[in-house]
Amino acid sequence: MKRHPSPQPAPEPAPESACEPAPEPRRTRCRIPAFHPVPVGPRRDGWVPERQAAFIGYLAETRSVLAAARAVGMGRESAYRLRKRPGAAGFAAAWDAALGRLHSPVNLASAKSTGLDAGYRAEHGLIQIVMGRGRYAGRYWKRDMNALLQHLARLDRVGRRPSASATRLHGVKLGGASTPGGPLDRDAAAPIC
């Protein structure tokens, strides 16, 4: 017959004064996605892109819309209005990520999902929030090269296609031949010697 060792009694807990404080539970690291700033009017006291970035950073730090809005000198109601504006899909996704909510991913390369034109996205770039030890540490801008290439491709397509006004102005037909008497008809304008 095998003998099993008897169970050992659990050690007595030390008095509270002798214990070190229990370490705080680690917060899960939330990654805030980069976002395009919401298009707003040119007011210095409004939701300029710097203020939008700081709001998302303080929102991730405090997890309170009211506290984050106060930290950037804005109101809670105006923050909710900014979130509902056209072109705020990336801002709303960053807001949800800052609060730890699940959010549907936003395709930042698509004008359909962001609601923003490629020219705007290329000009204003992406804002990336930097967090350090659960605190808002800053932000940096990233160029949106994908939007720049989309915008250039669009301009290239527009440049190749003759517009109706150019056809009337220069007398150029879509086939490339000029109309008689138009500015490109040199025989009509040259004197005969």
Phi, psi and omega per residue, in radians:
M1 nan 2.335 -3.132
K2 -1.491 2.452 3.067
R3 -1.800 2.296 3.078
H4 -1.725 2.469 3.135
P5 -1.162 2.548 3.128
S6 -1.248 2.521 -3.134
P7 -1.130 2.454 3.131
Q8 -1.430 2.469 3.082
P9 -1.188 2.582 3.135
A10 -1.173 2.464 -3.141
P11 -1.147 2.567 3.120
E12 -1.185 2.353 3.074
P13 -1.200 2.494 3.132
A14 -1.263 2.705 3.091
P15 -1.043 2.664 -3.069
E16 -0.983 -0.623 -3.084
S17 -1.202 -0.470 -3.104
A18 -1.485 -0.296 -3.098
C19 -1.438 2.551 2.979
E20 -1.353 2.636 3.119
P21 -1.092 2.498 3.138
A22 -1.145 2.430 3.139
P23 -1.138 2.551 3.127
E24 -1.153 2.497 3.091
P25 -1.109 2.392 -3.108
R26 -1.226 2.290 3.052
R27 -1.348 2.471 3.090
T28 -1.164 2.461 -3.098
R29 -1.347 2.065 3.134
C30 -1.697 2.304 3.097
R31 -1.743 2.097 -3.141
I32 -1.592 2.145 -3.115
P33 -1.224 2.657 3.054
A34 -1.149 2.630 -3.125
F35 -2.536 2.727 3.028
H36 -1.475 2.437 3.108
P37 -1.135 2.566 3.136
V38 -1.266 2.314 3.121
P39 -1.142 2.190 3.122
V40 -2.359 2.912 3.090
G41 -1.225 2.881 -3.074
P42 -1.445 1.106 3.086
R43 -1.853 2.306 -3.125
R44 -1.223 -0.478 -3.125
D45 -1.686 0.211 -3.117
G46 -1.761 -2.796 -3.088
W47 -1.498 1.152 3.080
V48 -1.163 2.787 -3.088
P49 -0.964 -0.636 3.117
E50 -1.093 -0.705 -3.141
R51 -1.229 -0.630 3.082
Q52 -1.082 -0.755 3.135
A53 -1.132 -0.782 3.139
A54 -1.114 -0.658 3.115
F55 -1.061 -0.812 -3.140
I56 -1.118 -0.687 3.108
G57 -1.110 -0.811 3.117
Y58 -1.216 -0.508 3.077
L59 -1.146 -0.709 3.090
A60 -1.174 -0.580 -3.134
E61 -1.302 -0.822 -3.019
T62 -1.649 -0.394 -3.058
R63 1.050 0.472 3.139
S64 -2.351 2.157 3.137
V65 -1.134 -0.728 -3.134
L66 -1.092 -0.805 -3.130
A67 -1.160 -0.686 3.133
A68 -1.180 -0.710 3.119
A69 -1.137 -0.712 3.100
R70 -1.145 -0.620 -3.120
A71 -1.128 -0.499 3.130
V72 -1.780 0.086 3.072
G73 1.375 0.501 -3.141
M74 -2.184 3.027 3.138
G75 -1.723 2.712 3.141
R76 -1.089 -0.726 -3.116
E77 -1.126 -0.689 3.139
S78 -1.204 -0.514 3.076
A79 -1.144 -0.744 3.105
Y80 -1.168 -0.617 3.078
R81 -1.160 -0.689 3.104
L82 -1.086 -0.685 3.140
R83 -1.103 -0.546 -3.093
K84 -1.551 -0.099 -3.101
R85 -1.170 2.730 3.044
P86 -1.116 2.407 -3.140
G87 1.525 0.201 -3.083
A88 -1.808 0.364 -3.091
A89 -1.120 -0.762 3.117
G90 -1.172 -0.678 3.097
F91 -1.098 -0.742 3.137
A92 -1.152 -0.653 3.101
A93 -1.162 -0.696 3.088
A94 -1.158 -0.651 3.091
W95 -1.051 -0.865 -3.129
D96 -1.100 -0.709 3.119
A97 -1.147 -0.640 3.125
A98 -1.141 -0.561 3.107
L99 -1.525 -0.038 3.126
G100 1.412 0.265 3.124
R101 -1.521 2.722 3.005
L102 -1.289 2.453 3.126
H103 -2.453 2.639 3.093
S104 -1.332 2.390 -3.123
P105 -1.157 2.527 3.132
V106 -1.868 2.213 3.068
N107 -1.369 1.766 -3.063
L108 -1.207 -0.229 -3.139
A109 -1.562 0.013 -3.065
S110 -2.005 2.271 3.074
A111 -1.223 -0.456 3.133
K112 -1.200 -0.721 -3.094
S113 -1.442 -0.554 3.140
T114 -1.540 -0.463 -3.076
G115 1.364 0.266 -3.095
L116 -2.101 2.488 3.098
D117 -1.197 2.627 -3.140
A118 -1.078 -0.586 3.112
G119 -1.114 -0.746 3.109
Y120 -1.138 -0.785 -3.113
R121 -1.109 -0.653 3.121
A122 -1.227 -0.679 -3.107
E123 -1.227 -0.743 -3.039
H124 -1.647 -0.313 3.075
G125 1.198 -2.889 -3.124
L126 -1.948 2.530 3.066
I127 -1.836 2.216 3.075
Q128 -1.964 2.205 3.138
I129 -1.512 2.394 3.132
V130 -1.952 2.160 3.094
M131 -1.986 2.478 3.093
G132 -2.338 2.005 -3.121
R133 0.971 0.720 3.098
G134 1.400 0.072 -3.140
R135 -1.998 2.651 3.079
Y136 -1.252 2.047 -3.082
A137 -1.791 -0.387 -3.132
G138 2.696 -2.907 -3.138
R139 -2.581 2.809 2.981
Y140 -2.554 2.713 -3.126
W141 -1.691 2.427 3.038
K142 -2.040 2.425 3.064
R143 -1.242 2.469 3.095
D144 -1.751 1.494 -3.073
M145 -1.168 -0.566 3.105
N146 -1.075 -0.769 3.115
A147 -1.153 -0.641 3.108
L148 -1.099 -0.779 3.127
L149 -1.145 -0.669 3.086
Q150 -1.099 -0.757 -3.123
H151 -1.136 -0.754 3.118
L152 -1.134 -0.674 3.100
A153 -1.119 -0.680 3.113
R154 -1.146 -0.769 3.108
L155 -1.108 -0.635 3.108
D156 -1.144 -0.738 3.103
R157 -1.124 -0.694 3.128
V158 -1.185 -0.649 -3.127
G159 -1.187 -0.511 3.141
R160 -1.363 -0.433 -3.049
R161 -1.622 2.110 3.105
P162 -1.264 2.351 -3.141
S163 -1.456 2.894 3.138
A164 -1.136 -0.636 -3.135
S165 -1.212 -0.628 3.112
A166 -1.185 -0.611 3.112
T167 -1.130 -0.757 3.125
R168 -1.203 -0.712 -3.053
L169 -1.213 -0.804 -3.046
H170 -1.740 -0.083 3.131
G171 1.198 0.495 -3.115
V172 -1.691 2.238 3.046
K173 -1.490 2.843 -3.134
L174 -1.081 -0.476 3.096
G175 -1.317 -0.236 3.105
G176 1.833 -0.237 3.139
A177 -1.410 2.578 -3.120
S178 -1.602 2.761 3.095
T179 -1.439 2.588 3.130
P180 -1.091 2.353 3.124
G181 1.495 -0.019 3.121
G182 -1.370 3.016 -3.096
P183 -1.134 -0.325 -3.138
L184 -1.615 -0.046 3.133
D185 -1.522 1.621 -3.050
R186 -1.268 -0.519 -3.117
D187 -1.142 -0.603 -3.119
A188 -1.274 -0.543 -3.068
A189 -1.564 -0.378 -3.082
A190 -1.437 2.394 3.088
P191 -1.265 2.579 -3.134
I192 -1.616 2.210 -3.114
C193 -1.835 nan nan
